[in-house]
Amino acid sequence: MGGASSYLAILSICGFLSAAWMATKLSKMAGVSSIVLEITTGVLLGPSVLGLVSSEYTVCEHAKHAECELPPDLDQRVKEGLPLGQYLGRIANMDYCPLELYYHDVEMDEHSDGHHRRLSGGGGATYGSYGECLQKSCEAD
């Protein structure tokens, strides 16, 4: 389990946190905002400059673990009020994809082109269905 590489990883993280703590103390003595030196320390010790912290610790893991696949019975789940899953359910509760725009007869307005719904959030993205809106919003989150 791990061995020397785990030890070195823990040691480098401890060194990074110690350097950030020291930057906070130095910033207080210099009268500078602590966030300035903390960010500078992070940039200097990060993988781009000195490489104390490995690049594998700087990757956002959300994209690797978020399940944004639509269930095959999405329409049925929506109509019956059944859960959509952890990630799609979270997106559905955020009002990125209002149900009334996709599942009810809504009068056409200036935000609609007849076949697709243009949502005000999300940079003017156009989605053809509620499922597409959920999936694209989940992937972008």
C-alpha positions, 0 to 999 in steps of 0.5 A: 500500500503506497510505500515511499510514493505515499510518504513523499506525497504526504511530505510534499503536501505538508511542505506546501501547507507549511509554506502557505502558513509561513506566507500568512505570517509574513504577510501580516508582518509586511502589512499585506493582505494574506491572500496575496502571498498565499496565492503567490505561494501556491503558484510558485510551489504548484506544478507549473513553476517548482513542481512541489505539488504534483499535477495529479492533485490539481485536477478537478475530480468532479468531471470524472465522477459526475454521472450525467447520463440520462436515464432511459425512462426520463420522461416517465420519471419526470411525469411521476416525480421520481428521482433523476439521480444525484447529479441530474437531480441537483441540476433539476433543482437549480432551475437551469431547466424549468420544467414548464418550458418543456412539458407544458404548452407554453405560449411562444415568446421572444425566447423561443424559436418554435422547436427549441427553448432558449434559456436566459441563463447558460449563455444563450444555449438552446436545447431541444429537450428537457433531457438535453438541457439537464445533460448539458447543464450537468456536464458544464457544472 
